[in-house]
Structures are given as C-alpha cells and as structure tokens.
Amino acid sequence: MIQIRDLNKKYGTLQALSSVDMEIEPGRITAVLGPNGAGKTTLIKSILGLVKPDSGTITVDGIRVNGESRYREMIGYMPQLARYPENLTVTEIVEMIRDIRKSATGTGSSSSRDEMTGPADESGTKSGLSQAAGSDDMSVRNGKAPSTQKRDAHGETDLELWQRFGLDSEKDKPFRTLSGGNRQKVSAVLAFLFRPKVLFLDEPTSGLDPVSSSILKDKILAERDRGTTIILTSHIMSEVQELAYQVVYLLEGKIYFEHSVGGLLDETGQPTLERAIAVTLDRRLEVPAGAGGAS
C-alpha cells in the first residue's frame, strides 16, 4: 500500500530522516514509534505531502507522492492537536471540510446542511447529525457500521463516531468553547468521515475519557477489519499493543528496528510491549564482547 525508498530530509544541520526504507502493508495497523525528535512527524508529513523530502520516493497505492495529488483522496488524518477555525461551530466545521472535499474531488453531498442537521422530528426540531449516521441503531451501538455505510465514490459519509460520541449536544457550540476531549472527538469524526483507504492517527486517544477512548479504538479495529490501512503513533504502549500488528521504531531519523508486536513479545519473553521494546533497545545498545579493547 505505502512504499518508501531511501527517504532523506534535513533541516539545516539536523538530519531528520536518513535513508529510510519501509513498506506499510495494506489492511493492517502499523505503529510508528520512537522518542521525541526521532523523525516520526517528518516521516508522516512526508507521506501526507506536507513535507517535501530532499531525496527518495514515496508511493501510496501505486501513486507517487509529490508527483500527483489524487492519492490524497484516499487518506484520512487525525492530528495530535485539532486546529480548526475557532469561531465556527462544530457543525460548520464539518460542513466546511465536506465542502472542501467536494470541491477537491467532485464528490460529496449536494445539501450538506440538511444532512448535518438531520430531518425534523415530530416536534418540528432537528434531530441532529446522528440521523445521517444511518438507521441501523443496533449496529451503531455494537460498534459496527450500519449496512448502508459503504466505501464508494458517491460522497457518502461515515458519521458513526458522531453518534457514538454524542456530539449532537455540542453541534452548535463554537470550536473555541470545546473541551480538549471534545475537540479530539471532532477531529476523530473528520478523520473517518470519508471512509478513507488509508488512515493516519497521531496520538488518537490523547485527552479522551476511558469510554470515548474505547469507542474510538473499537472504530479503529472495525476499519482495519474492513481493509483500511492504518498508521498509528502513540506514546501509550498498551494502546499500541492492543491495536497494532507491526511496529516501526525510529531513532535519530533512521529505522532502528521493525517487528510484529507478537514477534517482539515472543522474542523478548516480556508480557507487555513497553517492556519488550525496552529489552530490544537494551540488547541493540550493548557493546559486543571483546569490542573496544586496547589496540
């Protein structure tokens, strides 16, 4: 799905990425890990087309990044910090993103406001975004997308998270008034909105309460099961262990190691991914016996 070959990026004297080669397999969750300053953000922004590498190539589903822009239609992105116009309401932000998407791809709803606010109920009031999420309420409560939710080219949107997060109560509030957790929920809704083939999730559960975190993780796993390719960054190793199949560990702009989560646990004999990574790093940093002696 995503192929990276000999990727290099330098900021002044800082080598952010150095000869990075990796392949992200389709339909799996890959965690990109490493300490602060390891190059994770530069790598992800390079794939997104937000940073131009000095050299190397990136292809997404066969389309070369920085060669064509149409690959972006396949991508959903949830940044670590949600930054949207502070004066707009939550509904207006979602409508704005849909309008931008429609302009860029030629798809989308012809009447986004009607869909976002929902049809009037018997009392004459709008029932909210949850109406747009589909009528299969039991499927939504069980963390499964309604059967009407298909990935297609007709502009249908996925508002399951909106309903499960209960964002109807926040829809008319300016974004600046939202709590950190509710900002994160809006960001999650937008990342999944267009049913992307590739999802980038940067610290997705940061600021979420345990219930909302569980809802989001259920959604991530459900999307994986539908064949979505997901790239995850997180400092919460229990979360990575729960979600990811593959770990790519960056250090000083280079891939220090790549391994499946299960393989790391088996090789190190550790009960948790956090301890398995620590043991792996310790082993690799050990000086080989007999090295460094007097010459």
C-alpha positions in Angstrom: 0.0 0.0 0.0 2.7 2.5 1.0 6.3 2.1 -0.2 9.1 4.3 1.0 12.6 4.1 -0.6 15.8 5.9 0.5 13.9 8.8 2.1 16.1 11.7 3.3 15.2 15.0 4.9 17.4 17.6 6.5 16.5 20.8 8.4 19.7 22.8 8.4 22.3 20.6 10.2 19.6 18.3 11.6 19.2 15.1 9.7 15.5 14.4 10.4 15.3 11.3 8.1 18.2 9.2 6.9 17.9 6.6 4.1 14.5 5.4 5.4 13.2 2.3 3.6 9.9 0.7 4.7 6.8 -0.8 3.4 3.4 -0.5 5.1 1.2 -3.4 4.2 -2.5 -2.9 3.3 -5.2 -3.8 5.8 -3.0 -3.7 8.9 -2.3 -1.3 11.7 1.3 -0.1 11.7 2.6 1.8 14.7 5.5 4.3 14.1 7.3 4.7 17.4 10.3 6.5 18.8 11.4 9.2 21.2 10.7 12.8 20.6 12.8 14.1 17.7 13.2 10.7 16.2 11.7 11.7 12.9 8.1 10.3 13.3 6.4 13.6 12.4 8.6 14.3 9.5 8.0 10.8 8.1 4.2 11.1 8.4 4.1 14.6 7.0 6.2 13.4 4.1 3.7 10.7 3.3 0.9 13.2 3.6 2.7 15.5 1.2 3.0 18.2 3.9 6.8 18.0 3.9 8.9 17.6 0.8 11.8 15.2 1.3 15.3 16.1 0.0 15.5 12.8 -1.8 13.8 9.4 -2.0 10.4 8.2 -3.2 7.1 7.6 -1.6 4.2 5.8 -3.3 0.7 5.3 -1.9 -1.3 2.6 -3.7 1.0 3.0 -6.7 0.7 6.8 -6.9 3.8 8.8 -6.3 3.7 11.4 -3.6 4.7 14.9 -4.7 4.1 13.7 -8.3 0.3 13.7 -8.2 -2.2 14.9 -5.6 -5.0 12.5 -6.3 -3.7 10.0 -3.7 -4.9 12.3 -1.0 -8.4 11.4 -1.8 -7.7 8.0 -0.2 -6.3 9.5 3.1 -7.8 10.4 6.4 -5.7 12.3 9.0 -6.2 12.8 12.7 -3.5 15.2 14.0 -2.4 15.1 17.6 -3.8 18.6 18.2 -7.1 19.5 16.5 -6.8 23.0 14.9 -9.8 24.3 13.2 -11.4 27.8 12.9 -12.1 28.8 16.5 -15.2 30.9 15.7 -17.0 28.2 13.7 -19.5 25.9 15.3 -18.8 22.2 15.2 -21.5 21.6 12.5 -20.0 24.4 10.4 -16.5 22.9 10.7 -17.8 19.5 9.4 -19.7 21.2 6.6 -16.6 23.2 5.7 -14.5 20.1 5.4 -17.2 18.4 3.4 -17.4 21.4 1.0 -13.6 21.4 0.6 -13.6 17.7 -0.1 -16.4 18.1 -2.6 -14.6 20.9 -4.4 -11.4 18.9 -4.5 -12.8 15.6 -5.7 -16.1 16.5 -7.3 -18.0 14.3 -4.8 -20.0 14.9 -1.7 -23.4 15.8 -0.6 -25.3 18.3 -2.6 -27.0 19.6 0.6 -24.6 19.2 3.4 -26.5 21.4 5.9 -29.7 19.3 5.6 -27.7 16.1 6.2 -25.7 17.6 9.0 -28.7 18.9 10.9 -30.9 16.0 10.1 -34.6 15.9 9.2 -37.2 17.5 11.5 -38.8 15.2 14.0 -42.5 15.2 15.0 -41.9 18.2 17.3 -40.5 20.2 14.4 -37.0 20.3 15.8 -33.9 18.9 14.0 -32.7 15.6 15.3 -29.0 16.2 14.6 -26.1 14.6 12.9 -27.0 11.2 14.3 -29.7 10.9 11.7 -27.1 11.0 9.0 -25.2 8.1 10.5 -27.7 5.5 9.2 -30.8 3.8 10.6 -29.2 0.7 11.9 -29.1 1.8 15.5 -28.3 -1.6 16.9 -25.3 -1.9 14.7 -24.0 1.5 15.8 -24.4 0.6 19.5 -22.5 -2.5 18.9 -19.6 -0.6 17.3 -20.4 -1.9 13.8 -21.1 0.4 10.9 -24.6 0.2 9.5 -25.0 -1.9 6.4 -25.7 1.3 4.4 -22.2 2.6 5.1 -20.1 1.6 2.1 -16.8 3.0 0.8 -17.7 4.4 -2.6 -17.2 7.4 -4.9 -20.6 8.9 -4.3 -19.8 11.2 -1.4 -21.5 9.1 1.3 -20.0 9.9 4.7 -19.4 8.0 7.9 -20.9 9.7 10.9 -21.0 6.7 13.3 -18.5 8.3 15.7 -20.6 11.4 15.8 -23.5 9.4 17.1 -21.5 7.2 19.5 -19.7 10.2 20.9 -23.0 12.0 21.5 -21.8 15.2 19.7 -25.3 16.4 19.0 -25.1 18.3 22.2 -22.0 20.1 21.0 -23.0 20.8 17.4 -24.0 24.5 17.8 -21.0 25.4 20.0 -18.1 27.5 18.7 -15.0 25.3 18.5 -13.1 27.6 20.8 -15.5 26.7 23.7 -15.0 22.9 23.4 -13.0 20.9 26.0 -9.9 19.2 24.8 -11.6 15.9 24.8 -14.5 17.1 22.6 -12.0 18.8 20.2 -10.4 15.3 19.9 -13.8 13.8 19.2 -14.5 16.2 16.4 -11.0 15.5 14.9 -11.8 11.8 15.0 -15.1 12.3 13.2 -13.4 14.2 10.5 -10.6 11.6 10.0 -13.1 8.8 9.4 -15.7 11.0 7.6 -15.0 10.0 4.0 -14.2 6.3 4.7 -10.5 6.6 3.6 -8.4 3.7 2.4 -5.5 5.0 4.5 -5.8 6.5 8.0 -3.1 8.4 9.8 -3.8 8.7 13.6 -1.4 10.8 15.7 -1.9 10.1 19.4 -5.6 9.5 18.7 -6.8 8.8 22.3 -5.0 11.8 23.8 -7.4 13.7 26.0 -10.2 11.2 25.7 -12.0 9.7 28.7 -11.9 5.9 29.0 -15.4 5.4 27.4 -14.6 7.6 24.4 -11.2 6.1 24.1 -12.8 2.6 23.9 -15.3 3.8 21.3 -12.5 5.1 19.1 -10.4 2.0 19.5 -13.4 -0.1 18.5 -13.8 2.0 15.4 -10.1 1.7 14.5 -10.3 -2.1 14.8 -13.5 -2.2 12.8 -11.9 -0.2 10.0 -8.9 -2.4 10.0 -11.3 -5.4 9.6 -12.8 -3.7 6.6 -9.4 -3.5 4.9 -8.3 0.0 5.8 -4.6 0.6 6.2 -3.9 2.5 9.4 -0.7 4.2 10.5 -0.7 5.0 14.3 1.6 7.0 16.5 1.2 6.8 20.3 3.2 7.1 23.5 0.8 4.7 25.2 2.4 1.3 24.6 -0.6 -0.6 26.0 -2.7 1.1 23.3 -0.2 0.1 20.6 -0.2 -3.5 21.9 -3.9 -3.6 21.7 -4.2 -2.1 18.2 -1.1 -2.6 16.1 0.2 -5.6 14.1 3.5 -4.1 13.2 5.9 -1.7 15.0 8.4 0.5 13.2 10.8 2.1 15.7 12.7 5.3 14.6 15.8 6.7 16.3 17.8 9.7 15.1 16.0 9.7 11.7 16.7 6.0 11.0 14.6 2.8 11.3 16.2 1.2 14.3 14.0 -1.9 14.1 10.8 -3.3 12.5 8.9 -6.2 14.0 5.5 -7.5 14.6 4.1 -6.9 18.0 3.6 -10.6 18.6 7.2 -11.3 17.4 8.6 -8.8 19.8 6.8 -10.3 22.8 7.8 -13.8 21.8 11.5 -12.9 21.2 11.9 -11.0 24.4 9.7 -13.1 26.6 8.1 -10.0 28.1 4.4 -9.6 29.0 4.0 -6.1 27.6 5.1 -4.2 24.5 6.6 -1.5 26.6 9.0 -3.9 28.3 9.6 -5.8 25.1 10.7 -2.6 23.3 12.9 -1.6 26.3 14.6 -5.1 26.2 15.1 -4.8 22.4 16.7 -1.4 22.7 19.0 -2.6 25.6 20.2 -5.5 23.5 20.9 -3.4 20.5 22.8 -0.9 22.5 25.0 -3.4 24.2 28.7 -3.3 23.2 29.7 -6.7 21.7 32.0 -8.8 23.9 35.6 -8.1 23.0 34.9 -4.8 21.3 36.5 -1.6 22.4 39.6 -3.3 23.9 43.1 -1.8 23.8 44.7 -1.7 20.4 
